[in-house]
Amino acid sequence: MPNTEKREIRIAVAVLDQPDGTFVLTNDFGLPSEEVKSIDDALEIVDVWAKMRLEKDDAKDAKIVVDFSYPVLTFH
């Protein structure tokens, strides 16, 4: 019986609060950080980054697992 389990690609992202009061989304695979204004902004960017990672690894059928960390914060 063939193995139907998808390959798993893990990416790590983090929301960092900056001294000037802004929030920056960063990643562990070399893409530039992005300023975000809400958690929805962050999730949209993570979706784009995940798709880019799948293309980079030529793994369109893989499953992306996102390790998303952020401090306790309130978006204004």
C-alpha positions as CSV (number, residue, x, y, z in Angstrom):
1,M,0.0,0.0,0.0
2,P,1.5,3.4,-1.0
3,N,2.3,6.0,1.7
4,T,-0.3,8.7,1.4
5,E,1.2,10.9,4.2
6,K,2.1,14.3,2.8
7,R,5.6,15.7,3.3
8,E,5.7,18.3,6.0
9,I,7.5,21.6,5.7
10,R,7.8,23.7,8.9
11,I,8.2,27.4,8.9
12,A,8.6,29.7,11.9
13,V,7.2,33.2,12.1
14,A,7.1,35.7,14.9
15,V,5.4,39.0,15.5
16,L,7.9,41.4,17.2
17,D,6.9,44.7,18.8
18,Q,9.3,47.4,18.0
19,P,10.4,50.3,20.3
20,D,8.5,52.8,18.1
21,G,5.2,51.0,18.8
22,T,4.9,49.2,15.5
23,F,4.8,45.4,15.0
24,V,7.0,43.4,12.6
25,L,6.4,39.9,11.2
26,T,9.6,38.0,10.7
27,N,10.4,34.5,9.4
28,D,13.1,31.9,9.5
29,F,13.7,31.4,5.8
30,G,15.2,34.6,4.6
31,L,12.3,36.7,3.4
32,P,12.2,40.4,4.4
33,S,10.2,41.3,7.5
34,E,6.9,43.0,7.1
35,E,5.2,45.6,9.3
36,V,1.8,44.5,10.4
37,K,-1.1,46.4,11.8
38,S,-3.4,43.5,12.9
39,I,-3.3,39.8,13.4
40,D,-5.3,39.5,10.1
41,D,-2.5,41.3,8.3
42,A,0.0,38.9,9.8
43,L,-2.1,35.8,8.7
44,E,-2.4,37.1,5.2
45,I,1.4,37.6,4.9
46,V,2.0,34.1,6.4
47,D,-0.3,32.6,3.8
48,V,1.7,34.3,1.0
49,W,5.0,33.2,2.6
50,A,3.8,29.6,2.9
51,K,2.9,29.5,-0.7
52,M,6.3,30.9,-1.7
53,R,8.0,28.3,0.5
54,L,6.1,25.5,-1.2
55,E,7.2,26.8,-4.6
56,K,10.8,27.3,-3.5
57,D,11.0,23.7,-2.3
58,D,9.1,22.4,-5.3
59,A,6.7,20.7,-2.9
60,K,3.2,21.8,-4.0
61,D,1.7,18.7,-2.4
62,A,3.4,19.2,0.9
63,K,1.7,20.2,4.1
64,I,2.9,23.5,5.6
65,V,3.1,23.7,9.4
66,V,3.5,27.2,10.8
67,D,5.1,27.8,14.2
68,F,3.6,31.2,14.9
69,S,4.8,33.0,18.0
70,Y,4.0,36.4,19.3
71,P,4.1,38.2,22.6
72,V,1.0,39.2,24.5
73,L,0.1,42.3,22.6
74,T,-2.8,44.4,21.5
75,F,-3.0,45.8,18.0
76,H,-4.3,49.4,18.0
